[in-house]
Amino acid sequence: MILQNKSAIVYGASSSLGGTVAQSLATAGANFFVTNKNLLVAQQLADKIIAAGGKAYAGMVDAMQEDSIRTHIEFVHNMAGSVDISFNLIGIKNVQNIPLIEMSLKDFISPVHDAMHTQFLTMTAAGRIMKNQKSGVILSLTATPGGIGYAMVGGFGPVCCAIESLSRDLAAELGPYGVRVVNIRSAGSPDSRPFKEFIATGSDEAESFLQKIVDDTMLNQLPLMEDIANTAVFLGSDMAGKITGVTIDVTAGTTAALNYKNAKPAFLRGN
């Protein structure tokens, strides 16, 4: 129960990654505030957490609207006495599999705008409360393109880089007040809803895509949603009390060595 007596908010909690993170934080003892733009989705997850013995409260929050975020976080602060963990996991639509030189400005810039819009609003809302209470952890999530060049990802690559930069800069500003800001970088979880839906198409493209990103890792496997959730639990706990201003890499080695192979590199063959 390493998060006992801590209050946690997850924006975009659902039946996929957001839900897995929420349940893990609650299992670790956090008083959990489940939010979603759809109250029914949030309530179903809260009920599941409560049935498992945890504490959860459902709230309808539009994480793209400043007033909605502020009203809810003030409610949490007044009810729980503190806001200890904030994690924005709402989904952002983005167009991929089109070369940048063929992509429209609208398709490129839309995910950048939407992601930074919601991350700025939720991070700074939490930051203002945490600064005054002189404690708290603000988490965010990016993917492999935040650390390396990756083709055919459209605006998603710049989105990852921008979130990681925002996380570092906010950590520098809030650090003197005892607030930590940390980003988690994932390689993508094959058990998450987007991956499952893509794989369920049964197309050769889906199979080859999944195999490619698995091959791009050092461990020849991708992180599951549970791996991301466990990382969030650790980072939200006092055990990670001196970790801030960085991105924690949970890409199974993808960022460090794209297309890493045990075989002799091509430039050494024949020597």
Backbone as JSON, one array per atom type, in Angstrom:
{
  "sequence": "MILQNKSAIVYGASSSLGGTVAQSLATAGANFFVTNKNLLVAQQLADKIIAAGGKAYAGMVDAMQEDSIRTHIEFVHNMAGSVDISFNLIGIKNVQNIPLIEMSLKDFISPVHDAMHTQFLTMTAAGRIMKNQKSGVILSLTATPGGIGYAMVGGFGPVCCAIESLSRDLAAELGPYGVRVVNIRSAGSPDSRPFKEFIATGSDEAESFLQKIVDDTMLNQLPLMEDIANTAVFLGSDMAGKITGVTIDVTAGTTAALNYKNAKPAFLRGN",
  "N": [[0.84, -1.2, 0.0], [1.74, 1.35, -0.99], [0.86, 3.8, -1.73], [-0.9, 4.71, 0.1], [-3.28, 6.85, 1.61], [-2.84, 8.83, -0.21], [-4.09, 11.02, -2.71], [-5.3, 10.58, -5.97], [-5.61, 11.57, -9.37], [-6.77, 10.57, -12.48], [-6.97, 11.49, -15.76], [-9.09, 10.73, -18.44], [-9.56, 8.09, -17.85], [-10.33, 4.76, -18.59], [-11.47, 1.68, -20.15], [-9.12, 0.75, -21.11], [-5.69, 1.54, -21.17], [-5.82, 3.74, -19.36], [-7.64, 2.8, -17.48], [-6.31, 0.56, -16.45], [-4.08, 1.75, -15.25], [-5.42, 3.31, -13.36], [-6.65, 1.33, -11.72], [-4.36, 0.09, -10.69], [-3.13, 2.14, -9.22], [-5.11, 2.55, -7.32], [-5.17, 0.03, -6.08], [-2.73, 0.15, -4.87], [-3.31, 1.72, -2.78], [-4.18, 4.35, -3.07], [-6.55, 7.04, -2.8], [-8.85, 7.24, -5.16], [-9.64, 9.26, -7.93], [-11.61, 9.04, -10.53], [-11.81, 10.1, -13.8], [-13.6, 11.0, -16.73], [-14.71, 12.06, -19.94], [-17.12, 11.0, -20.44], [-19.45, 10.24, -18.15], [-20.57, 7.76, -17.47], [-18.67, 5.87, -18.26], [-16.59, 6.52, -16.52], [-17.85, 5.98, -14.06], [-18.34, 3.23, -14.22], [-15.74, 2.22, -14.1], [-14.95, 3.2, -11.6], [-16.73, 1.78, -9.96], [-15.76, -0.78, -10.36], [-13.25, -0.62, -9.17], [-14.01, -0.11, -6.53], [-15.4, -2.47, -5.96], [-13.29, -4.18, -5.83], [-12.2, -3.54, -3.47], [-11.04, -1.05, -3.24], [-10.81, 2.6, -3.04], [-12.75, 4.86, -4.74], [-13.86, 7.53, -6.8], [-16.11, 8.76, -9.1], [-16.0, 11.1, -11.8], [-17.24, 13.49, -14.11], [-15.31, 14.91, -16.44], [-14.14, 17.19, -18.76], [-11.23, 17.13, -20.24], [-10.22, 18.93, -21.97], [-11.21, 21.35, -21.39], [-10.8, 24.22, -19.53], [-12.33, 25.25, -17.33], [-13.8, 23.0, -16.53], [-11.8, 21.26, -15.68], [-10.63, 22.78, -13.6], [-12.78, 23.11, -11.77], [-13.25, 20.45, -11.0], [-10.75, 19.63, -9.9], [-10.5, 21.32, -7.76], [-12.64, 20.43, -6.26], [-11.69, 17.85, -5.62], [-9.44, 18.53, -4.09], [-10.63, 19.87, -1.93], [-12.2, 17.83, -0.87], [-10.44, 15.62, -0.4], [-8.29, 16.81, 0.79], [-5.83, 17.08, -0.3], [-4.0, 17.02, -3.41], [-2.3, 14.58, -4.76], [-1.29, 13.03, -6.87], [-1.33, 13.42, -10.36], [-2.4, 12.48, -13.55], [-2.54, 12.59, -16.92], [-4.21, 10.91, -19.35], [-5.74, 11.05, -21.64], [-7.07, 10.23, -24.85], [-5.64, 11.17, -27.99], [-6.43, 12.12, -31.21], [-4.72, 11.28, -34.2], [-3.15, 11.51, -37.4], [-1.46, 9.09, -39.23], [1.06, 7.17, -41.05], [1.49, 8.53, -43.4], [3.75, 10.23, -45.43], [5.62, 13.03, -44.21], [6.07, 15.07, -46.05], [3.94, 14.86, -47.67], [1.77, 15.34, -46.16], [-1.03, 17.2, -44.9], [-1.1, 20.49, -43.46], [-3.04, 20.8, -41.52], [-3.6, 18.13, -40.65], [-1.13, 17.52, -39.59], [-0.68, 19.42, -37.54], [-2.86, 19.27, -35.83], [-2.88, 17.1, -33.78], [-0.71, 17.98, -32.27], [-1.54, 20.48, -31.31], [-3.87, 19.7, -29.83], [-2.88, 17.86, -27.92], [-0.97, 19.38, -26.47], [-2.61, 21.36, -25.53], [-4.43, 20.04, -23.72], [-2.58, 18.81, -21.95], [-1.16, 21.0, -20.91], [-3.22, 22.36, -19.56], [-4.13, 20.47, -17.57], [-1.74, 19.79, -16.25], [-0.79, 22.26, -15.24], [-2.93, 23.04, -13.65], [-2.87, 21.11, -11.63], [-0.3, 21.67, -10.75], [-0.49, 24.24, -9.58], [-1.98, 23.79, -7.24], [-0.38, 21.83, -6.0], [2.0, 23.24, -5.62], [1.31, 25.01, -3.58], [0.73, 23.21, -1.52], [3.13, 22.08, -1.27], [4.0, 19.6, -2.23], [3.62, 16.64, -4.29], [2.97, 14.83, -7.39], [3.26, 14.97, -10.85], [2.36, 13.28, -13.66], [3.04, 12.13, -17.01], [2.58, 10.73, -20.33], [4.39, 9.42, -23.04], [5.66, 8.2, -26.21], [7.84, 6.0, -28.11], [8.74, 7.69, -30.37], [9.4, 10.04, -29.07], [11.99, 9.9, -28.35], [13.6, 9.15, -30.48], [14.19, 9.48, -34.04], [11.43, 8.73, -36.07], [9.83, 7.27, -38.7], [6.91, 8.17, -40.62], [4.99, 8.9, -38.69], [3.64, 11.23, -38.55], [2.31, 14.06, -36.9], [2.63, 12.97, -34.43], [5.18, 12.31, -33.45], [6.47, 14.89, -32.93], [4.57, 15.65, -30.98], [5.15, 13.9, -28.82], [7.77, 14.73, -28.2], [7.26, 17.37, -27.45], [5.6, 17.1, -25.16], [7.37, 15.83, -23.42], [9.29, 17.82, -23.14], [7.76, 19.89, -21.97], [7.18, 18.62, -19.55], [9.76, 18.45, -18.38], [10.43, 21.19, -18.14], [8.4, 22.16, -16.46], [8.98, 20.69, -14.22], [11.4, 21.85, -13.47], [10.53, 24.36, -12.68], [8.74, 23.82, -10.57], [10.12, 22.22, -8.82], [11.58, 23.47, -6.61], [9.52, 23.73, -4.8], [8.94, 21.29, -3.87], [7.56, 19.65, -5.59], [7.2, 17.03, -7.91], [7.77, 16.23, -11.34], [7.29, 13.99, -13.85], [7.85, 12.12, -16.8], [6.65, 9.26, -18.6], [7.87, 7.04, -20.97], [6.64, 4.95, -23.4], [6.76, 1.95, -25.42], [4.49, 1.2, -26.58], [1.63, -0.75, -25.92], [0.71, -4.04, -26.48], [-1.59, -5.16, -25.44], [-3.36, -3.15, -25.14], [-6.33, -1.23, -25.98], [-6.26, 0.15, -28.6], [-4.21, -1.28, -29.96], [-5.22, -3.9, -29.86], [-7.57, -3.64, -31.36], [-6.52, -3.02, -33.85], [-4.96, -5.27, -34.42], [-6.96, -7.15, -34.46], [-8.1, -6.88, -36.93], [-6.87, -8.63, -38.53], [-5.26, -8.34, -40.73], [-2.45, -8.51, -43.02], [-0.88, -6.3, -42.83], [-1.27, -5.4, -40.2], [-0.14, -7.48, -38.71], [2.55, -7.41, -39.59], [3.25, -4.86, -38.81], [3.12, -4.98, -35.99], [5.09, -6.93, -35.53], [7.33, -5.57, -36.44], [7.7, -3.44, -34.59], [8.15, -4.94, -32.33], [10.52, -6.23, -33.06], [12.15, -4.03, -33.03], [12.89, -3.68, -30.44], [15.16, -4.28, -27.68], [14.6, -6.36, -25.98], [12.93, -7.96, -27.38], [10.18, -7.85, -26.98], [7.15, -6.15, -26.08], [6.15, -3.54, -23.77], [3.59, -4.29, -21.47], [0.29, -3.09, -20.54], [0.18, -3.26, -17.79], [2.85, -2.99, -17.09], [3.33, -0.29, -17.58], [1.52, 0.8, -15.78], [2.57, -0.14, -13.33], [4.94, 1.28, -13.28], [3.95, 3.86, -13.04], [2.79, 3.7, -10.48], [5.08, 3.33, -8.89], [6.49, 5.75, -9.45], [4.71, 7.58, -8.41], [4.96, 7.18, -5.75], [6.64, 7.55, -2.52], [9.02, 6.26, -2.72], [10.17, 6.99, -5.06], [11.06, 9.49, -4.57], [13.18, 11.21, -5.22], [13.21, 11.49, -7.92], [12.76, 13.39, -10.69], [11.94, 15.64, -13.39], [12.68, 14.14, -15.59], [12.46, 11.65, -18.25], [11.17, 8.49, -17.91], [12.16, 5.57, -19.31], [10.31, 3.08, -20.75], [10.45, 1.29, -22.85], [11.36, -1.19, -23.5], [13.89, -1.11, -24.48], [13.77, 0.07, -26.97], [14.14, 2.84, -27.62], [16.85, 3.18, -27.1], [18.17, 1.58, -28.94], [17.24, 1.29, -31.87], [16.07, -1.18, -34.09], [17.88, -3.03, -33.12], [19.99, -5.83, -33.2], [21.07, -9.19, -32.55], [22.71, -10.31, -34.38], [25.74, -9.96, -36.37], [26.58, -6.63, -37.11], [25.83, -5.05, -40.28], [27.97, -3.57, -41.39], [30.16, -4.9, -40.48], [30.19, -7.36, -41.53], [31.75, -9.9, -43.37], [34.27, -9.22, -42.65]],
  "CA": [[0.0, 0.0, 0.0], [2.73, 2.43, -0.98], [0.2, 5.08, -2.02], [-1.96, 4.9, 1.08], [-3.59, 8.22, 2.02], [-2.58, 9.78, -1.3], [-5.21, 11.17, -3.64], [-4.81, 10.53, -7.35], [-6.56, 11.85, -10.45], [-6.39, 10.17, -13.83], [-7.85, 12.02, -16.79], [-9.21, 9.79, -19.54], [-9.61, 6.7, -17.37], [-11.24, 3.99, -19.43], [-11.27, 0.24, -20.05], [-7.82, 0.41, -21.66], [-4.55, 1.9, -20.33], [-6.24, 4.6, -18.27], [-8.26, 1.97, -16.47], [-5.28, -0.27, -15.82], [-3.33, 2.64, -14.36], [-6.31, 3.67, -12.25], [-6.79, 0.2, -10.8], [-3.09, -0.15, -10.02], [-2.95, 3.19, -8.23], [-6.06, 2.28, -6.24], [-4.7, -1.17, -5.38], [-1.58, 0.55, -4.06], [-3.8, 2.45, -1.62], [-4.58, 5.73, -3.35], [-7.94, 7.44, -2.94], [-8.77, 7.48, -6.59], [-10.67, 10.07, -8.57], [-11.69, 8.58, -11.91], [-12.5, 11.08, -14.63], [-13.76, 10.76, -18.15], [-15.7, 12.96, -20.53], [-18.36, 10.23, -20.34], [-19.59, 9.87, -16.74], [-20.88, 6.33, -17.35], [-17.39, 5.16, -18.35], [-15.88, 6.77, -15.26], [-18.54, 5.3, -12.97], [-18.11, 1.79, -14.34], [-14.4, 1.94, -13.61], [-14.96, 3.44, -10.16], [-17.43, 0.64, -9.35], [-14.85, -1.93, -10.43], [-12.23, -0.4, -8.15], [-14.66, -0.26, -5.23], [-15.69, -3.9, -5.78], [-12.02, -4.85, -5.52], [-11.76, -3.1, -2.14], [-10.39, 0.25, -3.28], [-11.62, 3.8, -2.88], [-12.79, 5.55, -6.03], [-14.95, 8.49, -7.01], [-16.22, 9.06, -10.53], [-16.31, 12.47, -12.13], [-17.28, 13.83, -15.53], [-14.4, 16.02, -16.68], [-13.64, 17.39, -20.11], [-9.84, 17.54, -20.02], [-9.88, 19.98, -22.93], [-11.88, 22.55, -20.93], [-10.15, 24.71, -18.31], [-13.28, 25.36, -16.23], [-14.14, 21.64, -16.1], [-10.63, 20.76, -14.94], [-10.46, 23.54, -12.36], [-13.87, 22.78, -10.84], [-13.06, 19.1, -10.46], [-9.56, 19.51, -9.06], [-10.8, 22.02, -6.5], [-13.48, 19.5, -5.51], [-10.82, 16.8, -5.08], [-8.61, 19.13, -3.04], [-11.47, 20.13, -0.76], [-12.69, 16.56, -0.33], [-9.36, 14.75, 0.07], [-7.31, 17.58, 1.55], [-4.61, 17.24, -1.09], [-3.92, 16.38, -4.72], [-0.95, 14.03, -4.68], [-0.87, 12.48, -8.17], [-2.16, 13.78, -11.5], [-1.91, 11.76, -14.73], [-3.43, 12.82, -18.06], [-4.11, 9.81, -20.31], [-6.81, 11.11, -22.63], [-6.63, 9.89, -26.21], [-5.52, 12.26, -28.96], [-6.48, 11.61, -32.58], [-3.62, 11.73, -35.06], [-3.04, 10.86, -38.71], [-0.14, 8.51, -39.43], [1.28, 6.4, -42.29], [1.6, 9.44, -44.55], [5.01, 10.98, -45.33], [5.44, 14.42, -43.79], [6.06, 15.97, -47.21], [2.65, 14.71, -48.34], [0.72, 15.56, -45.16], [-1.55, 18.56, -44.82], [-0.76, 21.2, -42.22], [-4.09, 20.52, -40.54], [-3.39, 16.8, -40.08], [0.11, 17.51, -38.8], [-0.7, 20.3, -36.37], [-4.0, 18.99, -34.96], [-2.53, 16.39, -32.55], [0.21, 18.81, -31.48], [-2.38, 21.46, -30.63], [-4.77, 19.07, -28.86], [-2.11, 17.26, -26.83], [-0.39, 20.42, -25.62], [-3.75, 22.05, -24.91], [-4.9, 19.32, -22.53], [-1.5, 18.59, -20.99], [-0.89, 22.27, -20.24], [-4.3, 22.67, -18.63], [-4.16, 19.57, -16.41], [-0.48, 19.88, -15.5], [-0.68, 23.52, -14.49], [-3.97, 23.03, -12.62], [-2.31, 20.33, -10.52], [0.9, 22.36, -10.27], [-0.83, 25.36, -8.71], [-2.36, 23.24, -5.94], [0.77, 21.14, -5.41], [2.96, 24.26, -5.18], [0.87, 25.53, -2.28], [0.83, 22.17, -0.49], [4.56, 21.73, -1.27], [4.2, 18.17, -2.53], [2.79, 16.11, -5.37], [3.63, 14.26, -8.56], [2.53, 15.13, -12.1], [2.86, 12.29, -14.61], [2.57, 12.18, -18.4], [2.95, 9.54, -21.09], [4.72, 9.57, -24.45], [6.03, 6.95, -26.86], [9.18, 5.9, -28.68], [9.18, 8.83, -31.17], [9.9, 11.12, -28.24], [13.42, 9.75, -28.12], [14.33, 8.87, -31.71], [13.46, 9.76, -35.27], [10.58, 7.6, -36.43], [9.15, 7.64, -39.93], [5.49, 7.95, -40.9], [4.15, 9.09, -37.51], [2.96, 12.52, -38.63], [2.54, 14.98, -35.8], [2.75, 12.26, -33.16], [6.55, 12.43, -32.97], [6.59, 16.18, -32.26], [3.74, 15.64, -29.76], [5.91, 13.25, -27.76], [8.88, 15.61, -27.83], [6.72, 18.55, -26.78], [5.15, 16.71, -23.82], [8.56, 15.58, -22.62], [9.9, 19.12, -22.86], [6.89, 20.54, -21.0], [7.37, 17.94, -18.28], [11.05, 18.87, -17.82], [10.4, 22.6, -17.77], [7.55, 22.32, -15.29], [9.73, 20.12, -13.09], [12.39, 22.85, -13.06], [9.84, 25.46, -12.01], [8.05, 23.38, -9.35], [11.03, 21.49, -7.94], [11.86, 24.15, -5.33], [8.36, 23.65, -3.91], [8.75, 19.9, -3.49], [6.68, 18.98, -6.55], [7.93, 16.29, -8.93], [7.1, 16.08, -12.64], [8.0, 12.9, -14.53], [7.2, 11.53, -17.97], [6.89, 7.84, -18.9], [7.9, 6.77, -22.42], [6.3, 3.55, -23.68], [6.91, 1.5, -26.81], [3.17, 0.76, -27.02], [1.24, -2.0, -25.25], [-0.1, -4.87, -27.37], [-2.87, -5.52, -24.82], [-4.21, -1.97, -25.05], [-7.44, -1.28, -26.93], [-5.9, 0.47, -30.0], [-3.45, -2.38, -30.54], [-6.12, -5.04, -30.03], [-8.49, -3.38, -32.47], [-5.74, -3.08, -35.08], [-4.58, -6.67, -34.63], [-8.19, -7.91, -34.73], [-8.44, -6.8, -38.36], [-6.31, -9.83, -39.15], [-4.57, -8.01, -41.98], [-1.0, -8.71, -43.05], [-0.29, -5.03, -42.4], [-1.31, -5.36, -38.75], [0.84, -8.45, -38.21], [3.89, -6.95, -39.89], [3.48, -3.67, -37.99], [3.41, -5.42, -34.62], [6.37, -7.61, -35.52], [8.38, -4.57, -36.63], [8.02, -2.72, -33.35], [8.75, -5.92, -31.42], [11.89, -6.41, -33.51], [12.89, -2.82, -32.73], [13.25, -3.65, -29.03], [16.26, -5.14, -27.26], [14.07, -7.52, -25.27], [12.04, -8.68, -28.28], [8.82, -7.84, -26.46], [6.67, -4.81, -25.79], [5.62, -3.39, -22.42], [2.15, -4.44, -21.32], [-0.31, -1.99, -19.79], [0.56, -3.45, -16.4], [4.2, -2.45, -16.91], [3.2, 1.16, -17.5], [0.83, 1.08, -14.53], [3.5, -0.36, -12.22], [5.87, 2.4, -13.3], [3.21, 5.01, -12.5], [2.67, 3.49, -9.03], [6.39, 3.61, -8.3], [6.81, 7.17, -9.56], [3.82, 8.33, -7.53], [5.24, 6.85, -4.35], [7.79, 8.2, -1.88], [10.24, 5.55, -3.11], [10.74, 7.73, -6.2], [11.07, 10.85, -4.08], [14.25, 12.04, -5.79], [13.14, 11.4, -9.38], [11.96, 14.44, -11.3], [12.53, 16.32, -14.53], [13.23, 13.17, -16.55], [11.56, 10.68, -18.86], [11.49, 7.11, -17.57], [12.0, 4.81, -20.54], [9.74, 1.74, -20.59], [10.27, 0.86, -24.24], [12.06, -2.47, -23.69], [15.15, -0.85, -25.19], [13.57, 0.59, -28.32], [14.73, 4.16, -27.76], [18.31, 3.11, -27.04], [18.79, 0.85, -30.06], [16.28, 0.92, -32.9], [16.5, -2.28, -34.96], [18.99, -3.75, -32.5], [20.0, -7.26, -33.53], [22.2, -9.94, -32.03], [23.58, -10.65, -35.49], [26.83, -9.02, -36.63], [26.13, -5.5, -37.93], [26.14, -5.17, -41.71], [29.25, -2.99, -41.75], [31.24, -5.78, -40.03], [30.1, -8.64, -42.22], [32.79, -10.15, -44.37], [35.61, -8.87, -42.11]],
  "C": [[0.87, 1.25, 0.0], [2.13, 3.79, -1.33], [-0.92, 5.37, -1.04], [-2.05, 6.35, 1.52], [-3.22, 9.27, 0.98], [-3.81, 9.85, -2.2], [-4.67, 11.29, -5.05], [-5.94, 10.81, -8.33], [-5.98, 11.32, -11.75], [-7.43, 10.71, -14.79], [-7.89, 11.03, -17.95], [-9.17, 8.35, -19.09], [-10.68, 5.95, -18.15], [-10.97, 2.5, -19.23], [-9.91, -0.19, -20.6], [-6.72, 0.86, -20.68], [-4.95, 2.76, -19.14], [-6.86, 3.82, -17.13], [-7.27, 1.1, -15.73], [-4.45, 0.55, -14.84], [-4.17, 2.98, -13.13], [-6.43, 2.54, -11.23], [-5.5, -0.09, -10.05], [-2.83, 0.88, -8.95], [-3.88, 2.95, -7.04], [-5.64, 1.07, -5.42], [-3.54, -0.85, -4.46], [-2.0, 1.46, -2.91], [-4.3, 3.85, -1.85], [-6.1, 5.89, -3.29], [-8.07, 7.95, -4.36], [-9.96, 8.25, -7.13], [-10.62, 9.79, -10.07], [-12.43, 9.63, -12.74], [-12.53, 10.62, -16.09], [-14.78, 11.76, -18.67], [-17.08, 12.33, -20.48], [-18.48, 9.72, -18.9], [-19.83, 8.38, -16.55], [-19.59, 5.51, -17.38], [-16.62, 5.31, -17.05], [-16.52, 6.0, -14.11], [-18.33, 3.8, -13.02], [-16.74, 1.4, -13.81], [-14.32, 2.14, -12.1], [-15.62, 2.27, -9.43], [-16.53, -0.59, -9.32], [-13.77, -1.82, -9.37], [-12.81, -0.62, -6.76], [-14.95, -1.73, -4.94], [-14.45, -4.69, -5.41], [-11.45, -4.39, -4.18], [-11.08, -1.75, -2.11], [-11.35, 1.4, -3.05], [-11.58, 4.59, -4.18], [-14.03, 6.43, -6.12], [-14.95, 8.89, -8.48], [-16.58, 10.52, -10.75], [-16.32, 12.67, -13.63], [-16.44, 15.08, -15.74], [-14.0, 16.04, -18.15], [-12.24, 17.96, -19.98], [-9.33, 18.5, -21.08], [-10.45, 21.33, -22.5], [-11.33, 23.0, -19.57], [-11.11, 24.77, -17.13], [-13.64, 23.99, -15.66], [-13.01, 21.06, -15.25], [-10.51, 21.45, -13.59], [-11.53, 23.2, -11.33], [-13.65, 21.43, -10.19], [-11.87, 19.03, -9.53], [-9.73, 20.25, -7.74], [-11.71, 21.17, -5.63], [-12.64, 18.41, -4.86], [-9.99, 17.35, -3.91], [-9.42, 19.37, -1.77], [-11.91, 18.84, -0.08], [-11.57, 15.74, 0.32], [-8.33, 15.49, 0.92], [-6.02, 17.8, 0.82], [-4.82, 16.63, -2.47], [-2.49, 15.89, -4.85], [-0.42, 13.51, -6.0], [-1.86, 12.95, -9.23], [-1.55, 13.14, -12.75], [-2.93, 11.93, -15.84], [-3.19, 11.74, -19.11], [-5.22, 9.86, -21.36], [-6.25, 10.8, -24.02], [-6.62, 11.11, -27.11], [-5.53, 11.65, -30.36], [-5.3, 12.14, -33.38], [-3.58, 10.89, -36.34], [-1.61, 10.36, -38.89], [-0.1, 7.77, -40.77], [1.19, 7.26, -43.54], [2.92, 10.19, -44.4], [4.74, 12.44, -44.98], [5.32, 15.35, -45.0], [4.76, 15.86, -48.01], [1.47, 15.02, -47.41], [0.27, 17.01, -45.17], [-1.15, 19.18, -43.49], [-1.78, 20.88, -41.13], [-3.88, 19.18, -39.86], [-2.14, 16.74, -39.22], [-0.08, 18.25, -37.49], [-1.79, 19.95, -35.38], [-3.61, 18.22, -33.69], [-1.58, 17.18, -31.66], [-0.59, 19.81, -30.66], [-3.19, 20.82, -29.51], [-4.0, 18.52, -27.66], [-1.55, 18.32, -25.89], [-1.47, 21.22, -24.9], [-4.16, 21.35, -23.62], [-3.8, 19.11, -21.5], [-1.18, 19.87, -20.22], [-1.96, 22.55, -19.19], [-4.27, 21.78, -17.39], [-2.89, 19.65, -15.59], [-0.42, 21.14, -14.65], [-1.76, 23.63, -13.42], [-3.48, 22.27, -11.39], [-1.12, 21.07, -9.91], [0.58, 23.48, -9.32], [-1.21, 24.88, -7.31], [-1.16, 22.61, -5.24], [1.83, 22.12, -4.93], [2.59, 24.77, -3.79], [0.98, 24.5, -1.17], [2.25, 21.63, -0.35], [4.81, 20.23, -1.41], [3.3, 17.79, -3.68], [3.61, 15.64, -6.54], [2.71, 14.43, -9.78], [3.16, 14.2, -13.13], [2.29, 12.55, -16.01], [3.09, 10.95, -19.12], [3.26, 9.92, -22.53], [5.11, 8.2, -25.0], [7.41, 7.07, -27.5], [9.61, 7.11, -29.51], [9.62, 10.05, -30.37], [11.4, 11.07, -28.07], [14.24, 9.52, -29.37], [13.52, 9.37, -32.91], [12.68, 8.54, -35.68], [9.74, 8.02, -37.63], [7.65, 7.38, -39.88], [4.59, 8.09, -39.67], [3.48, 10.46, -37.49], [3.33, 13.45, -37.5], [2.77, 14.3, -34.47], [4.16, 12.35, -32.58], [6.79, 13.76, -32.27], [5.74, 16.29, -31.0], [4.53, 15.06, -28.59], [7.04, 14.13, -27.26], [8.39, 16.82, -27.03], [6.26, 18.24, -25.35], [6.35, 16.49, -22.91], [9.26, 16.88, -22.23], [9.08, 19.89, -21.82], [7.08, 19.95, -19.61], [8.68, 18.38, -17.61], [11.0, 20.31, -17.32], [9.54, 22.85, -16.54], [8.23, 21.77, -14.05], [10.74, 21.13, -12.56], [11.73, 23.98, -12.28], [9.25, 25.04, -10.66], [8.94, 22.63, -8.37], [11.31, 22.17, -6.61], [10.72, 24.09, -4.33], [8.04, 22.2, -3.53], [7.85, 19.1, -4.41], [7.53, 18.29, -7.61], [7.09, 16.16, -10.2], [7.92, 15.09, -13.46], [7.18, 12.39, -15.71], [7.58, 10.05, -18.1], [6.85, 7.67, -20.41], [7.69, 5.28, -22.66], [6.55, 3.22, -25.14], [5.55, 1.11, -27.41], [2.84, -0.6, -26.43], [0.31, -2.82, -26.13], [-1.44, -5.29, -26.78], [-3.78, -4.31, -24.63], [-5.26, -1.99, -26.16], [-7.03, -0.93, -28.36], [-5.14, -0.66, -30.69], [-4.37, -3.57, -30.81], [-7.05, -4.86, -31.23], [-7.77, -3.49, -33.81], [-5.39, -4.53, -35.43], [-5.8, -7.51, -35.02], [-8.62, -7.84, -36.19], [-7.9, -8.0, -39.11], [-5.55, -9.57, -40.43], [-3.08, -8.29, -41.87], [-0.29, -7.46, -42.55], [-0.21, -4.97, -40.87], [-0.25, -6.29, -38.16], [2.26, -7.97, -38.43], [4.25, -5.72, -39.07], [3.88, -4.07, -36.58], [4.77, -6.08, -34.55], [7.53, -6.62, -35.66], [8.73, -3.88, -35.32], [8.55, -3.66, -32.27], [10.22, -6.12, -31.77], [12.77, -5.2, -33.18], [13.33, -2.73, -31.27], [14.45, -4.55, -28.76], [15.74, -6.44, -26.65], [13.16, -8.39, -26.13], [10.65, -8.86, -27.69], [8.45, -6.41, -26.13], [6.15, -4.72, -24.35], [4.11, -3.55, -22.41], [1.6, -3.24, -20.54], [0.07, -2.06, -18.32], [1.95, -2.88, -16.12], [4.17, -0.93, -16.78], [2.54, 1.55, -16.18], [1.76, 0.92, -13.33], [4.51, 0.78, -12.13], [5.21, 3.64, -12.7], [3.07, 4.9, -10.98], [3.99, 3.84, -8.34], [6.7, 5.1, -8.31], [5.93, 8.03, -8.67], [4.11, 8.14, -6.06], [6.47, 7.6, -3.83], [9.1, 7.5, -2.23], [10.93, 6.23, -4.27], [10.91, 9.2, -5.86], [12.14, 11.77, -4.64], [14.29, 11.97, -7.32], [12.21, 12.49, -9.9], [12.69, 15.03, -12.5], [13.12, 15.4, -15.58], [12.1, 12.37, -17.19], [12.05, 9.29, -18.5], [11.16, 6.24, -18.77], [11.5, 3.39, -20.24], [9.45, 1.18, -21.98], [10.95, -0.48, -24.54], [13.32, -2.3, -24.53], [14.98, -0.25, -26.56], [14.3, 1.91, -28.53], [16.25, 4.09, -27.85], [18.91, 2.45, -28.27], [17.73, 0.38, -31.05], [16.87, -0.14, -33.82], [17.74, -3.01, -34.43], [18.87, -5.23, -32.83], [21.22, -7.91, -32.89], [23.19, -10.29, -33.14], [24.64, -9.58, -35.69], [26.31, -7.89, -37.5], [26.62, -5.62, -39.37], [27.52, -4.65, -42.05], [30.44, -3.83, -41.3], [31.24, -7.11, -40.79], [31.19, -8.74, -43.29], [34.18, -9.79, -43.87], [36.19, -10.06, -41.34]]
}
